Amino acid sequence: MKNFVEELKWRGMIQDIMPGTEEKLMEGPQAAYVGIDPTADSLHIGHLVSVMILKHFQNCGHKPYALVGGATGMIGDPSMKSAERNLLDEETLNHNVACIKAQLGRFLDFDSDAPNKAELVNNYDWMKDYSFINFIRDIGKHITVNYMMAKDSVKKRLSRDSSEGMSFTEFSYQLMQGYDFYWLWKHRGCVLQLGGSDQWGNITTGTELIRRMDGGEAFALTCPLIRKADGTKFGKTEKGNIWLDPERTSPYEFYQFWLNVADDDAERYIKIFTMLDRTTIEAAIEEHRADPGRRSLQKLLAREITVLVHGQEAYDGAVAATQLLFGNVSAEAFRKMDERTVREVFANVPSFEVASGEFPCNLLDLLAVKTQVFPSKGEARKMVQGGGVSLNKEKVSDINAEVGVADIINGHYILVQKGKKNYFIINVV
């Protein structure tokens, strides 16, 4: 067995760890879990640290449980939140749970015959028939209000929102998460809960509940909340979260996010978000430091995490889309590219609309009359004859050429390139 705690230490993935955790894990294979509230039908990269920790846990020979909070998701965790969450209905939560399980399958082995194969559990299964009276009688009596109020997640929320306070619904979240740990300890043998550092209070409530109810021993380990080197929030762009669902964040956008991280961030992220070994990572960091301009570390990071999340084919497409901007992709490859990716790559370039009934039409008329790619047909003629114009990544040199329906990609658009870096989209309507 690999030493799980040592693996996380060199990767910079441990914030807090309960004494005795490492020793317990070295006794032999253990079970641990990470909790994820299904507040959306996709994970985003803010979830990835905890998911990667669970992946390392399985790789080190232990058994991982992924808990999706069908019950706690109906309440909302107040940790690090400035306002109460909107409550979701059961149908929405069930849909979100199914989507999240599919995504987790890219990281964890759920399907093999290995004794440490991953399992997905839903706390709604053990909470749905637990009456309120029984819960507060059986569970609530073991944890005092004083104990719960002392947690940072509660104190910070109350101090910054003194006007509205915290609802009892949110306040009860800590006790429900603690009971999740107790249930998994008792019924699945989970001795360890993993999570972000903002969950330390909730996790240790679980270990305390296990101790007080059954005299049992359980452990806690949290990872740091990831920030960018400049202190700003990780995983956010002008468009919002970076999601794992390709319909929410395309593989191209996903790839670009990692490709454009700062050098200092790349050195941290390559350890946290990839499964590359220590020797490979240290060599990659040294290579990058010798020539930062090549951005070799960012390229390696972007490749590893994009392939892990979206697969090799999506990664290849993202690279091809990136090469579009520099003219290094063939016409054939361009035609195979999906429309959404092309439009994202060229989201900020000038565009024109031309009615579908205008086709076929003369090339020069299209470039200088029906659109304003060129200010005049004379200028268009000169650049076409000089080999400086491409349609859909294919050079055109015949000034009398006709542009027909076959030139319209997916029946919707034509990409025009003027010179090396001037692009235009003609939208066919």
C-alpha positions as CSV (number, residue, x, y, z in Angstrom):
1,M,0.0,0.0,0.0
2,K,1.1,3.5,-0.8
3,N,1.2,6.0,2.1
4,F,-1.9,8.2,1.4
5,V,-0.9,11.0,3.8
6,E,2.6,11.2,2.4
7,E,1.2,11.4,-1.2
8,L,-1.0,14.3,-0.2
9,K,1.7,16.1,1.7
10,W,4.2,16.5,-1.2
11,R,1.3,17.6,-3.4
12,G,0.3,20.4,-0.9
13,M,-3.1,18.9,-0.5
14,I,-3.4,18.8,3.3
15,Q,-4.7,21.7,5.4
16,D,-5.8,20.0,8.6
17,I,-5.4,16.4,9.8
18,M,-6.6,14.7,13.0
19,P,-3.9,13.1,15.0
20,G,-3.6,9.3,14.4
21,T,-5.0,9.5,10.9
22,E,-1.8,8.5,9.1
23,E,-1.2,5.6,11.5
24,K,-4.8,4.3,11.1
25,L,-4.4,4.3,7.3
26,M,-1.1,2.4,7.5
27,E,-2.8,-0.4,9.4
28,G,-4.4,-1.7,6.2
29,P,-7.1,-0.8,3.7
30,Q,-9.7,1.6,5.2
31,A,-12.8,3.3,4.0
32,A,-13.4,7.1,3.7
33,Y,-15.8,9.4,2.0
34,V,-16.2,12.8,0.5
35,G,-19.6,14.6,0.6
36,I,-20.9,16.6,-2.3
37,D,-24.2,18.5,-2.2
38,P,-26.0,18.1,-5.6
39,T,-27.0,21.8,-5.9
40,A,-26.4,21.6,-9.7
41,D,-26.4,18.9,-12.3
42,S,-22.7,19.2,-12.8
43,L,-19.6,19.4,-10.7
44,H,-17.3,22.4,-11.2
45,I,-13.6,22.7,-10.7
46,G,-14.0,23.9,-7.2
47,H,-15.1,20.3,-6.4
48,L,-12.0,18.8,-8.1
49,V,-9.7,19.0,-5.1
50,S,-11.9,16.8,-3.0
51,V,-12.5,14.4,-5.9
52,M,-8.8,14.2,-6.6
53,I,-8.1,13.4,-3.0
54,L,-10.7,10.6,-3.2
55,K,-9.0,9.3,-6.4
56,H,-5.6,9.2,-4.6
57,F,-7.3,7.4,-1.7
58,Q,-8.4,4.7,-4.0
59,N,-5.0,4.5,-5.8
60,C,-3.4,4.0,-2.5
61,G,-5.4,0.8,-1.9
62,H,-8.3,2.2,0.2
63,K,-12.0,2.1,-0.5
64,P,-13.6,5.5,-1.4
65,Y,-17.3,6.4,-0.9
66,A,-18.8,9.4,-2.7
67,L,-21.7,10.7,-0.8
68,V,-24.2,12.9,-2.7
69,G,-26.3,14.8,-0.3
70,G,-29.9,14.3,-1.5
71,A,-31.0,15.2,2.0
72,T,-28.5,17.8,3.1
73,G,-28.8,19.4,-0.4
74,M,-32.3,20.2,0.5
75,I,-31.0,22.4,3.3
76,G,-27.8,24.0,2.2
77,D,-24.4,24.2,4.0
78,P,-23.8,27.6,5.7
79,S,-20.0,27.2,5.7
80,M,-18.3,30.1,3.9
81,K,-21.7,31.3,2.6
82,S,-23.0,34.9,3.0
83,A,-26.7,34.0,2.3
84,E,-29.0,31.0,2.6
85,R,-29.2,28.8,-0.4
86,N,-32.4,28.3,-2.4
87,L,-33.9,24.9,-1.5
88,L,-34.3,22.4,-4.3
89,D,-37.1,20.0,-4.9
90,E,-36.7,16.2,-4.9
91,E,-37.0,15.7,-8.6
92,T,-34.3,18.3,-9.3
93,L,-32.0,16.7,-6.7
94,N,-32.5,13.2,-8.2
95,H,-31.6,14.5,-11.6
96,N,-28.5,16.3,-10.2
97,V,-27.4,13.1,-8.3
98,A,-27.5,11.0,-11.5
99,C,-25.5,13.6,-13.5
100,I,-22.8,13.9,-10.7
101,K,-22.4,10.1,-10.5
102,A,-21.7,9.9,-14.2
103,Q,-19.0,12.6,-13.8
104,L,-17.4,10.9,-10.8
105,G,-17.1,7.8,-12.9
106,R,-14.3,9.5,-14.9
107,F,-12.2,9.8,-11.7
108,L,-13.1,6.7,-9.6
109,D,-13.4,3.0,-10.3
110,F,-17.1,2.1,-9.6
111,D,-17.4,-0.9,-11.8
112,S,-14.5,-3.3,-11.3
113,D,-14.4,-6.4,-9.0
114,A,-11.7,-4.8,-6.9
115,P,-12.4,-4.9,-3.1
116,N,-11.7,-1.2,-3.0
117,K,-14.0,-0.2,-5.8
118,A,-15.8,3.1,-5.2
119,E,-19.4,3.3,-4.1
120,L,-21.9,6.1,-4.4
121,V,-24.3,6.7,-1.5
122,N,-27.1,9.2,-1.0
123,N,-27.9,10.4,2.5
124,Y,-31.5,10.8,1.4
125,D,-31.7,7.0,1.6
126,W,-31.2,7.0,5.4
127,M,-32.8,10.4,6.2
128,K,-36.1,10.1,4.3
129,D,-37.8,7.9,6.9
130,Y,-36.2,9.4,9.9
131,S,-38.8,11.5,11.7
132,F,-37.9,14.9,13.1
133,I,-38.8,13.8,16.7
134,N,-36.6,10.7,16.5
135,F,-33.7,12.6,15.0
136,I,-33.6,15.3,17.7
137,R,-34.1,12.6,20.4
138,D,-31.6,10.1,19.2
139,I,-29.0,12.3,17.6
140,G,-29.5,15.9,18.8
141,K,-29.1,15.2,22.5
142,H,-25.5,14.1,21.9
143,I,-24.2,17.5,20.5
144,T,-24.7,20.7,22.5
145,V,-25.7,24.0,21.1
146,N,-22.5,25.4,22.7
147,Y,-20.4,22.9,20.7
148,M,-22.2,23.8,17.4
149,M,-22.0,27.6,18.0
150,A,-18.2,27.3,18.6
151,K,-17.6,26.2,15.0
152,D,-16.1,28.8,12.7
153,S,-18.6,28.1,9.9
154,V,-21.4,29.2,12.3
155,K,-19.5,32.1,14.0
156,K,-18.4,33.6,10.7
157,R,-21.9,33.5,9.2
158,L,-23.5,35.1,12.3
159,S,-20.8,37.8,12.5
160,R,-21.2,39.0,8.9
161,D,-24.9,38.6,8.7
162,S,-26.1,39.9,12.0
163,S,-29.2,41.5,10.6
164,E,-30.7,38.3,9.2
165,G,-28.9,35.7,11.3
166,M,-29.0,32.0,10.4
167,S,-32.1,29.9,10.1
168,F,-32.6,26.8,12.1
169,T,-32.7,24.9,8.8
170,E,-29.1,25.9,8.1
171,F,-28.0,25.5,11.7
172,S,-29.1,21.9,11.6
173,Y,-26.9,21.2,8.6
174,Q,-23.9,20.6,10.9
175,L,-25.8,17.9,12.9
176,M,-27.1,16.2,9.7
177,Q,-23.6,16.0,8.2
178,G,-22.3,14.7,11.5
179,Y,-25.0,12.0,11.4
180,D,-23.9,11.1,7.8
181,F,-20.4,10.3,9.1
182,Y,-21.9,8.3,12.0
183,W,-24.1,6.3,9.6
184,L,-21.3,5.5,7.2
185,W,-19.0,4.7,10.1
186,K,-21.6,2.3,11.6
187,H,-22.9,0.7,8.3
188,R,-20.0,1.0,5.8
189,G,-17.0,1.1,8.1
190,C,-15.9,4.6,7.1
191,V,-13.2,5.7,9.5
192,L,-12.3,8.9,7.7
193,Q,-14.1,11.9,6.2
194,L,-12.2,14.0,3.6
195,G,-13.2,17.5,2.4
196,G,-12.3,21.1,1.9
197,S,-10.9,23.1,4.9
198,D,-14.2,24.9,5.2
199,Q,-15.7,21.6,6.2
200,W,-13.5,21.0,9.2
201,G,-16.2,22.0,11.7
202,N,-18.8,19.8,10.1
203,I,-16.4,16.8,9.8
204,T,-15.2,17.0,13.4
205,T,-18.8,17.2,14.6
206,G,-19.1,13.7,12.9
207,T,-16.1,12.3,14.7
208,E,-17.4,13.7,18.0
209,L,-20.9,12.2,17.4
210,I,-19.3,8.8,16.7
211,R,-17.3,9.1,20.0
212,R,-20.3,10.2,22.1
213,M,-22.8,7.7,20.7
214,D,-20.8,4.6,20.4
215,G,-17.4,5.3,21.9
216,G,-15.9,4.8,18.4
217,E,-12.9,6.4,16.8
218,A,-13.0,8.3,13.5
219,F,-10.7,10.7,11.7
220,A,-10.7,13.9,9.6
221,L,-8.5,15.3,6.8
222,T,-9.1,18.5,4.9
223,C,-7.4,20.1,1.9
224,P,-6.8,23.8,1.5
225,L,-9.3,26.0,-0.4
226,I,-7.5,26.8,-3.6
227,R,-6.8,30.4,-4.4
228,K,-4.9,32.0,-7.3
229,A,-1.5,33.3,-6.6
230,D,-2.9,36.9,-6.6
231,G,-5.4,35.9,-3.9
232,T,-8.5,35.9,-6.1
233,K,-11.0,33.1,-6.2
234,F,-10.0,29.9,-8.1
235,G,-12.3,28.5,-10.8
236,K,-14.2,31.6,-11.7
237,T,-14.1,33.5,-15.0
238,E,-16.2,36.4,-16.3
239,K,-18.7,33.8,-17.5
240,G,-18.9,32.2,-14.0
241,N,-17.8,28.8,-12.9
242,I,-15.7,26.4,-14.9
243,W,-17.9,23.3,-15.1
244,L,-17.1,19.7,-15.8
245,D,-20.2,19.3,-18.0
246,P,-19.2,20.1,-21.6
247,E,-22.6,21.6,-22.2
248,R,-21.9,24.2,-19.5
249,T,-18.2,24.8,-20.2
250,S,-16.9,23.5,-23.5
251,P,-13.7,21.4,-23.6
252,Y,-12.1,24.3,-25.4
253,E,-13.0,26.8,-22.7
254,F,-12.0,24.2,-20.1
255,Y,-8.6,23.7,-21.8
256,Q,-8.0,27.4,-22.2
257,F,-8.6,28.0,-18.5
258,W,-5.7,25.7,-17.5
259,L,-3.6,26.9,-20.4
260,N,-3.7,30.5,-19.2
261,V,-3.0,30.1,-15.5
262,A,-0.1,32.0,-14.0
263,D,3.3,30.3,-13.6
264,D,3.1,30.1,-9.8
265,D,-0.4,28.7,-10.0
266,A,0.7,26.1,-12.6
267,E,3.4,24.8,-10.3
268,R,0.8,24.2,-7.5
269,Y,-2.0,23.0,-9.8
270,I,0.1,20.4,-11.6
271,K,0.5,18.6,-8.2
272,I,-3.1,18.9,-7.2
273,F,-5.1,18.3,-10.4
274,T,-3.1,15.6,-12.1
275,M,-2.0,12.1,-11.3
276,L,1.5,12.5,-12.6
277,D,4.2,11.2,-10.2
278,R,6.6,13.3,-8.2
279,T,9.6,12.7,-10.5
280,T,7.7,13.7,-13.6
281,I,6.2,16.8,-12.0
282,E,9.5,18.1,-10.6
283,A,11.2,17.6,-13.9
284,A,8.4,19.5,-15.7
285,I,8.7,22.4,-13.2
286,E,12.4,22.6,-13.8
287,E,11.9,22.5,-17.6
288,H,9.4,25.3,-17.3
289,R,11.5,27.5,-15.1
290,A,14.4,27.2,-17.6
291,D,12.2,28.7,-20.3
292,P,8.9,30.1,-19.0
293,G,8.0,31.6,-22.3
294,R,7.2,28.2,-23.8
295,R,4.5,27.6,-21.1
296,S,5.4,23.9,-21.1
297,L,4.0,23.4,-17.6
298,Q,0.6,25.0,-18.5
299,K,0.4,22.9,-21.6
300,L,1.1,19.7,-19.6
301,L,-1.4,20.7,-16.9
302,A,-4.1,21.6,-19.5
303,R,-3.5,18.3,-21.3
304,E,-3.6,16.1,-18.2
305,I,-6.7,17.6,-16.7
306,T,-8.6,18.0,-20.0
307,V,-8.0,14.3,-20.9
308,L,-9.0,13.2,-17.4
309,V,-12.3,15.2,-17.4
310,H,-13.3,15.1,-21.1
311,G,-11.2,12.4,-22.8
312,Q,-8.5,12.3,-25.5
313,E,-10.8,13.2,-28.4
314,A,-12.1,16.3,-26.7
315,Y,-8.6,17.4,-25.7
316,D,-7.5,17.0,-29.4
317,G,-10.4,19.1,-30.4
318,A,-9.5,21.8,-27.9
319,V,-5.9,21.9,-29.1
320,A,-7.1,22.1,-32.8
321,A,-9.4,24.9,-31.8
322,T,-6.5,26.7,-30.2
323,Q,-4.4,26.3,-33.3
324,L,-7.1,27.9,-35.3
325,L,-6.1,31.3,-34.0
326,F,-2.6,30.7,-35.4
327,G,-3.5,29.2,-38.7
328,N,-2.0,25.8,-38.0
329,V,-5.1,23.6,-38.6
330,S,-6.1,22.0,-41.9
331,A,-9.4,22.8,-43.7
332,E,-10.4,19.1,-43.2
333,A,-9.8,19.4,-39.4
334,F,-11.7,22.6,-39.3
335,R,-14.8,21.2,-41.0
336,K,-14.8,18.4,-38.4
337,M,-14.8,20.9,-35.5
338,D,-18.2,21.4,-33.8
339,E,-19.9,24.7,-34.3
340,R,-20.0,25.7,-30.7
341,T,-16.2,25.5,-30.3
342,V,-15.6,27.5,-33.5
343,R,-18.0,30.2,-32.3
344,E,-16.3,30.3,-28.9
345,V,-12.9,30.6,-30.5
346,F,-14.1,33.5,-32.6
347,A,-16.6,35.0,-30.2
348,N,-15.1,38.4,-30.4
349,V,-14.3,38.7,-34.1
350,P,-16.4,40.8,-36.5
351,S,-19.4,39.0,-37.9
352,F,-21.8,39.7,-40.7
353,E,-25.2,38.2,-41.7
354,V,-26.0,37.1,-45.2
355,A,-29.3,35.5,-46.2
356,S,-29.1,31.9,-47.4
357,G,-30.9,32.8,-50.6
358,E,-27.9,34.9,-51.6
359,F,-25.9,31.7,-52.3
360,P,-24.2,30.9,-54.6
361,C,-22.5,34.3,-55.1
362,N,-19.3,35.7,-56.4
363,L,-16.4,35.7,-54.0
364,L,-15.6,39.4,-54.3
365,D,-19.3,40.3,-53.9
366,L,-19.4,38.3,-50.7
367,L,-16.3,39.9,-49.3
368,A,-16.9,43.5,-50.2
369,V,-20.6,44.0,-51.1
370,K,-22.7,41.6,-49.0
371,T,-20.3,42.0,-46.1
372,Q,-17.6,44.5,-45.2
373,V,-14.7,42.1,-44.8
374,F,-13.0,44.5,-47.4
375,P,-13.9,48.1,-47.9
376,S,-13.9,47.6,-51.7
377,K,-13.9,44.9,-54.4
378,G,-10.6,46.3,-55.6
379,E,-8.9,45.7,-52.3
380,A,-10.5,42.3,-52.0
381,R,-9.3,41.4,-55.5
382,K,-5.7,42.4,-54.7
383,M,-5.5,40.4,-51.5
384,V,-7.1,37.3,-53.1
385,Q,-4.7,37.4,-56.0
386,G,-1.8,37.8,-53.5
387,G,-2.9,34.6,-51.6
388,G,-4.0,36.4,-48.5
389,V,-7.6,35.2,-48.2
390,S,-8.9,31.9,-46.9
391,L,-12.4,30.5,-46.6
392,N,-12.8,27.9,-43.9
393,K,-9.0,27.6,-43.5
394,E,-8.6,27.0,-47.3
395,K,-6.8,29.6,-49.4
396,V,-8.8,31.0,-52.4
397,S,-6.9,32.6,-55.3
398,D,-9.6,32.8,-58.1
399,I,-11.3,36.2,-58.1
400,N,-14.1,34.7,-60.2
401,A,-14.8,31.9,-57.7
402,E,-18.3,31.3,-56.5
403,V,-19.1,30.6,-52.9
404,G,-21.9,28.0,-52.7
405,V,-23.9,26.0,-50.2
406,A,-21.1,23.5,-49.9
407,D,-18.9,26.2,-48.4
408,I,-21.4,26.9,-45.5
409,I,-20.3,25.0,-42.5
410,N,-23.1,23.1,-40.8
411,G,-25.5,25.2,-42.9
412,H,-24.8,28.2,-40.6
413,Y,-21.5,30.0,-41.1
414,I,-18.4,30.7,-43.2
415,L,-15.0,31.6,-41.6
416,V,-13.0,34.2,-43.5
417,Q,-9.4,34.8,-42.8
418,K,-7.7,38.0,-44.2
419,G,-4.0,38.0,-43.8
420,K,-2.5,36.0,-40.9
421,K,-4.6,37.0,-37.9
422,N,-7.7,38.9,-39.1
423,Y,-10.8,36.7,-38.9
424,F,-14.4,37.3,-39.7
425,I,-17.5,35.1,-39.3
426,I,-20.3,35.2,-41.9
427,N,-23.5,34.0,-40.4
428,V,-25.9,32.5,-42.9
429,V,-29.5,33.2,-41.9
